[in-house]
Amino acid sequence: MHRERSVTAAVPVWWEAARWASDLVGLVDAAHGIDTRSLARRAGLSLDSATRLLEWLRRQGLVATVSGAHFPGPALEPLTRPGLPLLGHALARLRDEVGAAVYLSSYTDGDVQVRDYSYSRSAPPAEEWVPFSAAGHASAIGKILLAQLDGDARMDHLARHPAVRLTERTITDPLALFENLDRGGPRSAQFSLLEYSSDVVCAAVPLGLPGQVSGLALSLPANQYPRLLSAAQRLPDLAPTLLLARLLDDRRRPTGDTATGRWPELLVA
């Protein structure tokens, strides 16, 4: 009927890529100019792996290469100014690339929480007419988190936040909800097709932070429904950038702040 075990321990490949990329950026930042071979040796990577990661980091603007030497790129500038976390800039870039409002959610202390988000005039946010914390069964933001919980945790959540009907399409039967959550496997995307609101459609993928139940979601006005699938297909490709931004923000944050495990505050663009 429902998943017997949590899937939070299943870390996607992009987490490892982001972690290695974070190490490379840290080494580049400290070296004030370093060649690829030396960088690979210091990072403990093969030359081929380091080369591929550096190509990706250059596309993100995190590394600049001049005459074979690598230096910090222009995208790292926000890390040198207080109050401008790199994660916020990464979310804004993702928002513009998919043309939709984007959200980072986590399951914390038994509740669905939206930790960070980014929207603009051309990518309006979903109106939170019912708190997302109480509508995990109906929103993609919440469904991607519930999909990562084991059966007992899901039942506990529904006991505290019953699956009430919000629209004609809301799934309220627990069995049907769990079957919907598990249909594509633990790492599949989740969708809310007018289940939370008749004005919005949403999609989400698991973000894969180790030890955390987390997700990356987007929302579109209902009249842009034809764009939903293509936008959702971009999320896994863009997740590594967000993970890397989170790691780099943590790297630059004062030591006393890193133990909290909380997402940095985001300035919404």
HUSULQUI-V771992 format. One record per backbone hydrogen bond with DSSP energy under -0.5 kcal/mol. CO is the residue of the C=O (numbers start at 1). NH is the residue of the N-H. Records with the same first field share a line. If there is no record, write none. Layout:
BEGIN
CO = NH  NH
END
This chain:
BEGIN
3 = 151
7 = 10
8 = 211
9 = 11
12 = 15  16
13 = 17
14 = 18
15 = 19
16 = 20
17 = 21
18 = 22
19 = 23
20 = 24
21 = 25
22 = 26
23 = 27
24 = 28
25 = 29
26 = 30
27 = 31
28 = 32  33
34 = 70
35 = 39
36 = 40
37 = 41
38 = 42
39 = 43
40 = 44  45
46 = 50
47 = 51
48 = 52
49 = 53
50 = 54
51 = 55
52 = 56
53 = 57
54 = 58
55 = 59
56 = 60
57 = 62  63
58 = 61
61 = 75  76
62 = 73
64 = 71
66 = 69
69 = 66
70 = 33  34
71 = 64
73 = 76
74 = 77
76 = 79
77 = 80
78 = 81
81 = 84
85 = 88  89
86 = 90
87 = 91
88 = 92
89 = 93
90 = 94
91 = 95
92 = 96
93 = 97
94 = 98
95 = 99  100
101 = 219
102 = 118
103 = 105  217
104 = 115  116
105 = 215
106 = 108  113
108 = 111
111 = 108
113 = 106  115
116 = 104
118 = 102
123 = 120
124 = 101
126 = 128
127 = 129
131 = 134  135
132 = 135
135 = 138  139
139 = 143
140 = 144
142 = 145  146
143 = 147
145 = 148
146 = 149
148 = 7
150 = 154
151 = 155
152 = 156
153 = 157
154 = 158
155 = 159
156 = 160
157 = 161
162 = 164
167 = 170
170 = 172
172 = 174
173 = 177
174 = 178
175 = 179
176 = 180
177 = 181
178 = 182
179 = 183
180 = 183
182 = 185
185 = 188
190 = 204
192 = 194  202
194 = 169
197 = 200
199 = 222
200 = 194
201 = 220
202 = 192
203 = 218
204 = 190
205 = 216
209 = 212
212 = 214
213 = 107
214 = 207  208
215 = 105
216 = 205
217 = 103
218 = 203
219 = 101
220 = 201
221 = 224
222 = 225
224 = 227
225 = 228
227 = 231
228 = 232
229 = 233
230 = 234
231 = 234  235
232 = 235  236
234 = 238
235 = 238  239
236 = 240
238 = 241  242
239 = 243
240 = 244
241 = 245
242 = 246
243 = 247
244 = 248
245 = 249
246 = 250
247 = 251
248 = 252
249 = 253
254 = 257  258
255 = 258
257 = 260
258 = 261
266 = 268
END
